Amino acid sequence: MTTVAPSDTFSIGGDLPVHRLGYGAMQLPGPGVWGEPADPENARRVVRAAVEQGVDFIDTADSYGPVVSERIIAEALHPYPEDLVIATKAGLTRQGPGIWTPVGRPAYLKQQVELSLRTLRLERIDLIQLHRIDGEVRLADQLGAFKELQEEGKVRHIGVSEVSVAELDEARSIVDVVSVQNLYNLTNRQSQDVLDHATEHGIGFIPWFPIATGDLAAPDSPVADIARELDATPSQVALAWLLHTSPVVLPIPGTKSVEHLTENLGAAQLRLSDEDMARLDALA
């Protein structure tokens, strides 16, 4: 069985060491990240398999379903292993499949954290992340809501998602930001400056949508070539590239299949050479 054991670790907030290859629970609900999955028991099976294969960092959100993803995690894993870190998010509301609307009113954010605590069956959330900045509410008020919950012992660490370097710096002036979650992968590096900034300051960088090989996985592409040379898959190469890019990167590939889960986690065992990395870096 594949495990993430060969991958090194990163300490979120300086006190939560996790293997750098985690699991993203966005795909657990139904189509459009909406409603119940077609096979709830399979969804629970995937979550359990992730932990069985060494994953100790799971990323979810109150808006996945909504509520569905958090509930499945609790059903599958509670009581939780002592070393398991569950990160969730608040700040996006849902009006239907594929529809996401930011709401950053402090009272709403506090309510959602309380609901996440109940759904996940936790007394404290290890990492709460502002899912999106609400442009209609002062950032200090949005993050201030999390800070108050942190002072009450209901939140351990605070992170942000989809921010610019300027927004990350503003957030860091309000609270101690331990993680940033932005879109970033082999084919989309628009957040390179944010990753560089996170690396410089030791902030965890959680790339969402980490596997996006697309046309790069064509049989004659460098990704496919390297995959053949390493007896791996293009997806594994894409994840291994992320792991090699910076020591603060925490990829969270998601899947509804135990088979694909095992394949993804196999990326932890890949060792890319400097030449491999140069070939992949040149694809930007």
N, C-alpha and C positions, 0 to 999 in steps of 0.2 A: 504494500500500500504506500502511495505517495504521502509524504508529510512535509510540513514547512520547517522541520527541525534544522535543515542545513542553512536556512536563511538567518542572517544576523538580526539583532534586535535594535529597537529604538525606544527610549524612555520618554513617554508622553508626559509633559509637564515636569520631567525630572524624577518622577516617582511611580510611573506606570510602564514598566518594561513590557513590550510586546514584540512578537515576531513581526517583521516588516511586511509580510504578505498576509493580508487579512481577508475578510469576506464582507462584501457589500450586499445588504438584504433588500435592495430596491426591487428586485425581480420576483420576490416572493408573492406579492398580490397578483390580481388578475391583469388582463391587458390594459395598457395605459396607466399602469401602477394604480389600478382602481378596483376595489371590490375583492372578493374572495378568490383564491386560486382554484383552478379546475380540480386539482387533487391536493387537498390540504395535508393529507398524511405524507405525500411525497415532499411537500414543502418542509414539513417538520423533519423528514428524513435527511434532506439536504443540509439543514442547519446542524443537526446532530453529527452528520458525517464531517462537516467542516471542523468541529471541535475535536472529533475523534482523530482527525488527521493533523492535529497540532495547531489549528487556528486559535489564537487567543485575543483577537481583535475583530469585533463585528460592528459594522457601521449601519445604522438604520435611520428612520425619521418618523415623526408622528404623522406626517402627510402621506406616507407610503400605504395606500389602501383606501382612505386613511385608517390608521390604527392597526390594520391587518398585519403588517410586517412585525411590529413590536409584539403583538399578541402571539404570533407564531413562534417567535424567538422564545418567549416565556413558556409557552406550552411545550416546546421541544427541549428546553435546557434547564428550566428552574427545577430544583435549586442549582444555582450556577457553580461551576468550578471556581475555586478561589482566585485563580489567575486570569479569569476571563474579563476583558474590558469591553463593555458595550457603550458605544457612542451613539447618541441620537441627536436629532435636530428639531428646531421649532422656528416658525416664521413664514411658512408657506401654507396657504389654505387651498382647499380643493373644491372645485365646482363640477367636476366630471372627469372622465378619462382624459389624461394628457393635459389637463388644465391646472395651472399653478398660479396663485396670486399671493404676493407678499403681504403680510400683515405684521407690523412690528410694534403695535401698541403694548406697553408694558404689562397691562392687566391680562391681555390675551397671551403673551409669552409665558407669564407666570402660570396661568391656567393650564397651558399645554404641557409645561414641565410637570406640574402636579399630576396630570392625566398620564403622562409617560411613566412617571414613577409607579403609578397604580397598575398600568398595563404591563410594564416590564417586571413588576413585583420587586421593586428595588426601594431601598431607603435613601440611596444617593446615586445620582447619575455621574459616572466617571468623567464623561466628556459631553457637554451640551454645546451644540453649534448653532449659531444664527444662520438659518438656512439661506436667507437672502436679506439684504439690507432693504428696509422699507423706506423709500425716498420721501414719504410723507411724515416720517417720525425721526426726531433727532437720534443719531446713532448712540449718543450718550444715554438716552432713555432706553433704547433697546437693549444695549449691553448692560445698562444699569440694573435692569430687571434680573438678568442672570447673576449679576454681582450680588444682589440682595439675597438670592436663593443660595449662592455660594456661601455667604456669611451665615445663613441659617443651617448650613450643613447638608443641603439637599442637592448641591452640585459641587463636584470636585474641581473640574477644570472647564475652561471656556474656549471655544474655537469659533471661527468664522468661515463663510463659504462664498465663493464667487466674488472675490474682492480684488481691487487693484492694489498696487504697492502703497499708494497714498491712503487708500481706505484701510489697509492693514496697519499702517503706521498710526492712523487716527484711532483705530480700535485698540491698539497697544497702549495708547495714551490714556485709555479709559479703564481697561482691565488687563490682566496678564493673559495674553492670547498664546495658547500652547499649540494650536494647530490651525491650518488653513486648508480648505477643500475647494479646489478649482478644477475645471476641465483641463486635462493635460494627458497627452498620449503620444505615441510615436508619430502620428500623422497630424496632430494639432498641438502646437507648442506656443499658443498665444499667451499663455501664462508663464513663459520662461522667466520673465523679470520677477514675478512673484516667487517662483521656485528659487531663483538665485537669492532673493532677499530672505526667504525662509531658511535656506541653507546657511547663509551668513549669520543668522541670529539663532540657529538651533531650534527653529519652529517646525513641528511636524507638518509635512505637506502630503495631503491625501488626494491623489488624482482620481476624480470620478470619471467614469467611462474610460478605464485604463486600457482596454483592448479595442483598438480600432485600426486594424491592419489594412482593411479595404483592398484597394488595388495593389497595395504593396505586397499582398500575399500571393499575387499571381506567380505561376510556376517559374518565371524567369526573373523574379525580383530578388534584391539582396536579402530581404527577410526570409523568403522561401529558400534561398541558397544556404543561408546560415542555419536555418532549421534543419535542412537535410544534412549538413555537415555535423550538426550536434545531435542528430537523431531525435529531434524535437519537433514541435508544431509551431507555426507562425505566431499563434497566440502566446505560447510559452516564451518565444523570443521577444515579443513585444513587452511582456511583463518583466522578463529578465533585464531588458534594456532600462526599464523604469527603475528597477532595484539598483542597477549599476550607475544610474545618472547622478544620484545624490544619496548620502546616508540618512537624510531626513525623509525620504520618500516612503510612503506607506500605501502601496496599491491595494485596492479593495475590489477585485473582480467579483462580479455577481453571476449567478446562474441558477436555473431551476432543475439542473440535472446533476446527480452525484457523479456521473461519468465526466462531465465537463468540469466539475469542481476539482476532481482528482487531477485532470489534465492541467488546469490552471495552477494548482499548488505545486505541480512538478516544476514550474518555473524557478522555484526556490533552489533547485539543485543544478540549474544551468550556470555555467561560468563562461561569460563572454570575454574574449581576448580584447586587447587594446585595438587590434585590427578590426574585430567584429564591431566594437563600439564606434570606431571611426566610420565604417561603412554605413551603420545605422544613423549616426549623427548627421551624415551627409544627405539624408533623405529629407531633412527639414526644408 
